[in-house]
């Protein structure tokens, strides 16, 4: 494609439908994002950005999308999203899953297409990594669990909670009842507080 060339929205939509299996309305929405000068077509430079984005999406997101789209219908449903976030590495509580799904289900159909899934998964991954880093920061002795004393510091700093409240929080989320919070339990506590 030379600099003076362009492709129409219809041609770009066909590429998305063929390469990423986008539904037509979703493909058109995606194509319009790359039409920077709003002329109804993609110039050579716009098309190059468009193509690059498709390749990046395919290499990063498509394998994850296919992994979680267990019924191969082209969408990740609420049930499939629950499976993603309630299991490792995320371990989010059910309420957080519903919040995330509603946030990223842009067309309101109760399921995520690949474009919505890309945003959904990026947010979930970022949240999980942030909470894991917070856990590691709080785990001063590096033993893989947080004691009520270790949890109290952050709860006091962020919320003004006292030791007794921290003890109650640990007890509430300590599912294996060992008197401390492992990373999974901490993840559930943290996401419950900030969902």
Backbone bond lengths (Angstrom), bond angles and torsions (degrees), N, CA, C in turn:
res aa  C-N    CA-C-N  psi(-1)  N-CA   C-N-CA  omega(-1)  CA-C   N-CA-C  phi
1 X - - - 1.451 - - 1.523 108.40 -
2 X 1.311 117.20 123.19 1.469 120.82 179.42 1.528 110.05 -88.82
3 X 1.349 116.13 170.11 1.457 120.84 -175.37 1.526 113.76 -57.49
4 X 1.328 118.77 -34.40 1.460 120.98 -178.64 1.518 113.25 -81.22
5 X 1.308 116.86 -11.24 1.456 121.51 -177.59 1.528 110.96 -79.73
6 X 1.309 114.11 163.01 1.453 120.35 176.65 1.519 107.82 -153.82
7 X 1.323 115.86 165.73 1.460 119.73 170.01 1.524 107.23 -122.61
8 X 1.296 115.06 150.42 1.462 120.25 -179.96 1.526 109.36 -78.96
9 X 1.323 115.21 164.14 1.460 120.04 175.28 1.531 110.34 -57.85
10 X 1.330 116.22 -39.48 1.463 120.18 -178.85 1.527 110.93 -60.32
11 X 1.344 116.29 -42.24 1.469 119.87 178.95 1.530 110.85 -66.69
12 X 1.335 116.94 -40.42 1.464 120.75 179.44 1.529 110.83 -66.97
13 X 1.331 116.32 -39.74 1.469 120.56 177.45 1.525 109.88 -61.89
14 X 1.329 116.86 -41.61 1.468 120.50 178.47 1.527 110.77 -60.67
15 X 1.326 116.96 -40.60 1.468 120.41 177.83 1.526 110.04 -60.19
16 X 1.325 116.92 -46.41 1.464 120.22 179.89 1.520 111.85 -64.40
17 X 1.308 116.61 -40.18 1.465 119.36 179.41 1.520 110.65 -65.86
18 X 1.333 116.93 -40.81 1.460 120.91 -178.80 1.528 112.46 -72.95
19 X 1.339 116.80 -44.54 1.462 120.07 -172.67 1.525 114.11 -87.54
20 X 1.337 117.49 -34.68 1.459 119.93 -176.50 1.524 113.30 -117.28
21 X 1.317 116.97 0.01 1.467 122.65 178.90 1.525 112.76 60.36
22 X 1.328 116.79 33.42 1.467 121.32 177.47 1.524 109.72 -69.71
23 X 1.336 117.98 142.50 1.462 119.66 167.86 1.535 108.63 -65.78
24 X 1.326 117.47 154.41 1.468 120.78 -172.51 1.527 113.44 -57.80
25 X 1.338 118.31 -45.23 1.468 119.74 -177.74 1.523 111.71 -65.46
26 X 1.319 116.49 -37.14 1.465 120.71 178.85 1.528 109.99 -69.69
27 X 1.327 116.14 -39.62 1.465 120.63 179.15 1.529 110.59 -62.81
28 X 1.322 117.09 -42.73 1.462 120.69 179.31 1.530 110.87 -63.45
29 X 1.322 116.73 -42.28 1.473 121.07 177.14 1.531 110.16 -58.16
30 X 1.326 116.56 -45.33 1.461 122.45 -178.91 1.529 111.05 -64.50
31 X 1.327 117.16 -44.53 1.469 121.82 -179.46 1.527 110.40 -61.11
32 X 1.324 116.75 -42.37 1.471 120.84 -178.70 1.529 111.87 -60.03
33 X 1.320 117.34 -28.48 1.468 120.42 178.67 1.524 111.84 -63.69
34 X 1.331 117.34 -24.51 1.466 121.04 -177.24 1.527 113.22 -95.76
35 X 1.303 117.76 -7.83 1.466 121.85 178.58 1.529 108.36 -84.28
36 X 1.320 115.87 79.79 1.471 121.92 -172.63 1.524 113.32 -63.69
37 X 1.329 117.55 -33.66 1.468 119.34 -178.14 1.536 112.56 -97.17
38 X 1.327 116.69 6.52 1.473 122.72 175.28 1.529 113.81 53.63
39 X 1.339 115.54 42.32 1.466 118.18 179.33 1.529 112.49 -99.21
40 X 1.327 117.15 5.07 1.458 120.24 176.76 1.511 114.89 82.42
41 X 1.323 117.31 11.35 1.464 122.28 177.92 1.523 108.13 -152.83
42 X 1.314 115.63 165.87 1.462 120.71 179.54 1.517 109.73 -105.65
43 X 1.334 115.95 120.73 1.466 121.31 176.02 1.525 108.48 -72.18
44 X 1.328 116.58 176.15 1.469 120.88 179.58 1.524 110.80 -57.68
45 X 1.331 118.05 -46.17 1.472 119.86 -178.75 1.529 111.11 -68.84
46 X 1.337 117.37 -39.67 1.468 120.15 177.32 1.528 110.16 -64.49
47 X 1.335 115.73 -40.60 1.459 120.06 179.80 1.523 111.13 -65.48
48 X 1.341 117.13 -39.20 1.467 119.85 178.40 1.525 111.25 -61.91
49 X 1.331 117.50 -42.07 1.469 120.69 175.67 1.525 110.82 -63.59
50 X 1.316 115.60 -42.40 1.457 122.59 178.50 1.529 110.57 -58.67
51 X 1.322 116.23 -49.53 1.464 122.30 -179.21 1.531 111.03 -63.69
52 X 1.335 116.24 -43.23 1.469 120.66 178.77 1.525 110.30 -60.65
53 X 1.326 116.64 -42.31 1.456 120.68 179.27 1.526 111.09 -63.68
54 X 1.319 117.01 -40.17 1.465 120.68 177.62 1.529 110.16 -60.53
55 X 1.321 116.96 -46.49 1.467 120.79 -178.81 1.525 111.63 -62.56
56 X 1.336 116.99 -43.42 1.466 120.41 178.08 1.522 110.75 -62.75
57 X 1.309 116.22 -42.94 1.460 120.74 179.48 1.520 110.50 -61.89
58 X 1.326 115.88 -44.93 1.460 119.70 -178.77 1.522 111.86 -61.99
59 X 1.329 117.77 -42.68 1.461 119.35 -175.69 1.522 113.08 -74.61
60 X 1.326 117.88 -28.68 1.463 119.93 -176.11 1.523 113.57 -100.40
61 X 1.296 116.53 -47.21 1.456 120.21 -168.84 1.524 113.72 -93.73
62 X 1.314 117.38 -37.94 1.464 119.22 -174.64 1.526 112.84 -56.17
63 X 1.340 119.92 -45.10 1.466 117.62 178.23 1.533 112.89 -60.30
64 X 1.330 117.16 -39.57 1.471 120.24 177.84 1.522 110.64 -67.61
65 X 1.327 116.31 -43.72 1.461 120.39 179.57 1.529 109.99 -58.72
66 X 1.323 116.98 -47.30 1.467 120.72 -179.73 1.525 111.59 -64.00
67 X 1.324 116.17 -36.45 1.465 120.50 178.50 1.532 110.88 -61.27
68 X 1.320 117.02 -40.38 1.459 120.74 -175.62 1.523 113.68 -92.17
69 X 1.317 118.79 -18.63 1.464 122.37 175.51 1.525 107.13 -83.96
70 X 1.322 115.69 73.38 1.466 121.37 -170.17 1.526 113.66 -64.98
71 X 1.336 116.96 -29.27 1.461 118.69 179.52 1.531 112.70 -93.40
72 X 1.338 116.60 5.56 1.473 123.29 176.13 1.531 113.93 53.14
73 X 1.350 116.37 39.68 1.460 119.30 179.58 1.528 113.13 -97.62
74 X 1.346 117.20 3.86 1.458 120.55 178.80 1.515 114.28 88.11
75 X 1.333 116.70 7.17 1.460 121.89 179.06 1.523 109.60 -139.37
76 X 1.327 115.90 154.37 1.459 121.41 168.47 1.521 105.24 -103.50
77 X 1.328 116.04 115.88 1.461 121.84 -176.94 1.524 110.67 -82.51
78 X 1.336 115.91 173.34 1.462 120.89 176.69 1.523 110.31 -57.16
79 X 1.321 116.21 -42.83 1.468 120.31 179.48 1.532 111.01 -62.51
80 X 1.320 116.67 -44.00 1.466 120.33 178.93 1.528 111.09 -67.31
81 X 1.332 117.62 -37.12 1.470 121.30 176.79 1.523 110.61 -65.06
82 X 1.328 116.63 -38.23 1.469 120.07 175.39 1.521 110.81 -58.79
83 X 1.321 116.39 -42.53 1.462 120.62 179.10 1.525 111.56 -61.96
84 X 1.330 116.50 -38.03 1.462 120.69 179.40 1.514 110.40 -63.31
85 X 1.314 115.85 -53.67 1.459 119.93 -168.29 1.519 115.08 -86.41
86 X 1.315 118.42 -19.38 1.460 119.04 180.00 1.523 112.46 -90.74
87 X 1.312 116.59 0.16 1.462 121.14 179.59 1.523 109.78 -120.26
88 X 1.350 116.56 166.12 1.473 119.26 178.98 1.522 110.60 -57.22
89 X 1.306 119.20 145.54 1.467 126.08 6.18 1.521 113.63 -89.17
90 X 1.357 118.68 0.56 1.455 120.28 -172.11 1.527 113.63 -83.59
91 X 1.337 117.48 -54.63 1.466 122.58 179.55 1.528 113.17 56.93
92 X 1.326 117.49 40.30 1.465 121.38 179.55 1.526 109.75 -81.31
93 X 1.337 117.53 150.22 1.469 120.03 173.28 1.531 110.21 -71.64
94 X 1.336 116.14 157.98 1.469 121.66 -175.31 1.524 112.73 -55.53
95 X 1.310 117.78 -39.34 1.462 121.04 -178.90 1.515 112.58 -59.73
96 X 1.308 116.99 -37.14 1.467 121.43 -179.75 1.530 110.53 -68.20
97 X 1.325 116.66 -34.99 1.463 121.16 178.71 1.523 109.67 -61.72
98 X 1.325 116.45 -46.79 1.464 121.02 -179.00 1.529 110.41 -62.03
99 X 1.340 117.04 -42.61 1.465 121.37 179.03 1.527 110.35 -60.23
100 X 1.332 116.93 -47.15 1.467 120.56 -179.31 1.526 111.60 -64.77
101 X 1.324 116.22 -42.56 1.463 118.97 -179.21 1.523 110.49 -61.74
102 X 1.329 117.10 -45.73 1.465 120.08 179.71 1.524 111.14 -63.55
103 X 1.322 116.80 -36.92 1.461 120.66 -179.21 1.530 111.68 -64.07
104 X 1.323 117.09 -38.86 1.461 120.52 -173.11 1.524 114.65 -102.40
105 X 1.314 118.12 -7.35 1.465 121.40 176.41 1.525 108.06 -81.32
106 X 1.329 115.74 78.27 1.465 122.04 -170.72 1.528 113.55 -63.53
107 X 1.333 117.10 -32.13 1.463 118.31 -179.06 1.530 112.35 -94.67
108 X 1.342 117.61 0.76 1.456 122.10 173.07 1.514 116.03 68.39
109 X 1.332 117.59 24.19 1.460 119.34 -178.35 1.533 113.50 -91.76
110 X 1.338 117.67 5.43 1.460 120.93 176.90 1.512 114.59 80.36
111 X 1.320 116.90 11.73 1.462 120.86 177.85 1.520 108.76 -151.36
112 X 1.316 115.75 163.89 1.460 121.71 -176.19 1.520 110.70 -109.75
113 X 1.351 116.53 124.87 1.459 119.05 170.22 1.534 106.84 -81.84
114 X 1.297 117.88 -178.45 1.467 119.83 -172.21 1.530 112.67 -64.83
115 X 1.328 117.87 -35.37 1.463 120.69 179.02 1.530 110.31 -67.57
116 X 1.334 116.47 -46.16 1.463 120.76 177.46 1.527 109.99 -64.26
117 X 1.337 115.79 -39.54 1.458 120.26 179.53 1.522 111.33 -62.14
118 X 1.320 117.18 -38.95 1.469 120.55 -179.87 1.526 110.33 -58.68
119 X 1.332 117.30 -45.58 1.465 120.95 178.26 1.526 111.22 -67.48
120 X 1.331 116.40 -43.73 1.464 123.12 179.13 1.526 110.95 -58.16
121 X 1.332 116.05 -49.84 1.463 120.62 -176.48 1.528 111.26 -67.38
122 X 1.327 116.77 -38.76 1.468 120.02 178.55 1.525 110.68 -61.85
123 X 1.329 117.35 -42.99 1.470 120.66 178.85 1.528 110.92 -66.11
124 X 1.333 117.10 -44.37 1.462 120.36 -179.96 1.529 110.71 -61.46
125 X 1.327 116.35 -44.41 1.471 121.32 -179.82 1.528 110.65 -64.02
126 X 1.311 116.95 -43.50 1.461 121.27 179.37 1.527 110.95 -62.96
127 X 1.331 116.53 -43.27 1.468 121.07 178.43 1.519 110.41 -62.72
128 X 1.320 116.16 -45.72 1.465 120.57 -179.22 1.522 110.98 -61.64
129 X 1.318 117.33 -44.11 1.467 120.90 -179.50 1.521 111.55 -65.85
130 X 1.316 116.73 -37.79 1.460 121.55 178.68 1.529 111.11 -65.37
131 X 1.330 116.66 -44.14 1.465 120.37 179.74 1.521 110.47 -68.40
132 X 1.328 117.63 -39.68 1.470 120.67 177.65 1.524 110.75 -62.13
133 X 1.329 116.89 -40.19 1.471 120.45 177.77 1.519 110.43 -65.37
134 X 1.333 117.27 -39.68 1.469 121.19 177.58 1.529 110.17 -62.98
135 X 1.330 116.65 -42.30 1.465 120.88 177.65 1.530 110.06 -58.62
136 X 1.328 116.60 -49.36 1.468 120.94 -178.78 1.525 111.36 -61.12
137 X 1.317 116.33 -37.67 1.466 121.43 178.25 1.537 111.05 -64.55
138 X 1.335 116.52 -38.90 1.466 120.97 -178.26 1.520 112.77 -79.05
139 X 1.320 117.09 -25.48 1.468 121.84 -178.31 1.527 109.16 -78.80
140 X 1.312 115.03 74.03 1.476 121.93 -172.91 1.528 113.14 -58.94
141 X 1.336 116.56 -38.15 1.467 118.63 -177.81 1.532 112.75 -89.15
142 X 1.338 117.47 -2.55 1.458 121.64 174.60 1.514 115.11 67.78
143 X 1.343 117.77 23.75 1.461 119.58 -177.37 1.533 113.81 -90.29
144 X 1.343 117.57 3.40 1.461 120.61 175.61 1.515 115.22 84.92
145 X 1.321 117.56 3.15 1.463 121.83 175.86 1.525 109.32 -138.07
146 X 1.319 114.96 155.85 1.462 120.71 177.03 1.523 109.22 -110.43
147 X 1.309 115.39 127.91 1.461 120.97 175.78 1.526 108.74 -80.80
148 X 1.335 117.32 165.82 1.466 118.75 174.86 1.532 112.05 -55.35
149 X 1.330 118.02 -35.25 1.467 120.58 178.30 1.528 111.23 -64.11
150 X 1.330 117.12 -42.13 1.465 120.52 179.56 1.535 111.18 -67.25
151 X 1.333 116.84 -36.92 1.462 121.39 178.44 1.531 110.30 -71.80
152 X 1.331 116.72 -36.21 1.472 121.17 -177.38 1.519 111.71 -58.00
153 X 1.324 117.48 -38.59 1.459 120.68 -178.41 1.516 112.41 -56.88
154 X 1.316 116.95 -49.40 1.468 120.23 -177.68 1.525 111.37 -72.50
155 X 1.338 116.81 -37.16 1.463 119.20 -179.92 1.526 111.56 -68.56
156 X 1.324 116.12 -34.78 1.466 119.80 177.21 1.532 109.99 -69.66
157 X 1.327 115.41 -45.00 1.467 120.74 -178.99 1.528 112.16 -61.52
158 X 1.328 116.31 -44.83 1.467 119.98 -174.11 1.530 113.85 -86.56
159 X 1.342 116.35 -33.84 1.464 119.26 -172.03 1.526 114.51 -124.28
160 X 1.329 116.85 -7.20 1.458 119.97 -177.49 1.524 112.90 76.55
161 X 1.344 117.66 17.57 1.468 120.97 179.39 1.523 110.29 -69.43
162 X 1.331 116.15 150.07 1.462 120.55 176.12 1.533 110.01 -95.36
163 X 1.326 116.47 179.64 1.467 122.15 -177.50 1.529 111.23 -60.18
164 X 1.310 116.89 -40.33 1.465 120.60 -178.65 1.532 111.11 -62.68
165 X 1.318 116.12 -41.89 1.467 120.46 178.31 1.527 110.51 -65.82
166 X 1.329 116.59 -41.07 1.472 120.37 176.95 1.523 110.35 -60.68
167 X 1.334 116.34 -42.68 1.469 120.10 178.12 1.528 110.56 -59.92
168 X 1.333 116.62 -41.76 1.471 120.99 178.33 1.529 111.24 -63.80
169 X 1.337 116.40 -41.08 1.469 120.23 179.03 1.529 110.52 -63.06
170 X 1.324 116.39 -44.97 1.465 119.85 178.60 1.520 109.58 -60.75
171 X 1.317 117.09 -45.07 1.463 121.10 -179.17 1.535 111.04 -61.83
172 X 1.327 116.76 -40.89 1.462 121.35 -178.03 1.533 111.83 -64.58
173 X 1.327 118.14 -38.52 1.466 121.36 -175.40 1.525 113.78 -101.90
174 X 1.311 117.27 0.56 1.462 122.75 -179.62 1.529 109.05 -82.22
175 X 1.330 116.43 78.76 1.465 120.73 -173.12 1.523 113.48 -66.86
176 X 1.326 118.38 -29.12 1.468 119.52 177.94 1.527 112.05 -92.14
177 X 1.315 116.99 1.60 1.464 125.45 174.10 1.525 113.82 52.85
178 X 1.344 114.95 46.96 1.464 118.96 176.98 1.533 112.02 -101.52
179 X 1.347 116.99 6.59 1.460 120.68 177.59 1.519 114.50 84.37
180 X 1.332 116.98 6.13 1.466 121.02 179.69 1.528 108.53 -145.77
181 X 1.331 116.14 174.43 1.462 120.91 178.14 1.520 110.10 -113.68
182 X 1.340 116.30 123.78 1.459 118.88 171.41 1.533 107.58 -82.36
183 X 1.320 116.96 -179.50 1.471 120.19 -174.87 1.529 111.60 -61.45
184 X 1.324 117.61 -40.85 1.469 121.14 179.73 1.527 110.48 -63.33
185 X 1.322 117.04 -45.56 1.465 120.76 -179.93 1.531 110.99 -65.07
186 X 1.333 116.24 -40.21 1.466 120.35 178.04 1.525 110.44 -63.49
187 X 1.332 116.57 -41.46 1.465 121.69 177.90 1.527 109.63 -57.83
188 X 1.323 117.01 -44.79 1.462 120.33 -179.37 1.527 111.19 -66.23
189 X 1.326 117.49 -40.89 1.457 120.57 177.88 1.526 110.24 -62.58
190 X 1.324 115.89 -49.49 1.467 121.03 -174.61 1.525 111.45 -63.80
191 X 1.326 116.72 -45.66 1.466 118.85 -179.22 1.523 111.19 -69.87
192 X 1.322 118.55 -29.95 1.467 120.73 175.83 1.518 110.94 -66.06
193 X 1.311 116.30 -37.79 1.461 120.74 -178.28 1.522 111.72 -73.19
194 X 1.321 117.57 -30.35 1.463 120.68 -174.26 1.519 113.69 -112.10
195 X 1.326 118.11 11.12 1.475 120.77 -179.98 1.509 111.20 -75.01
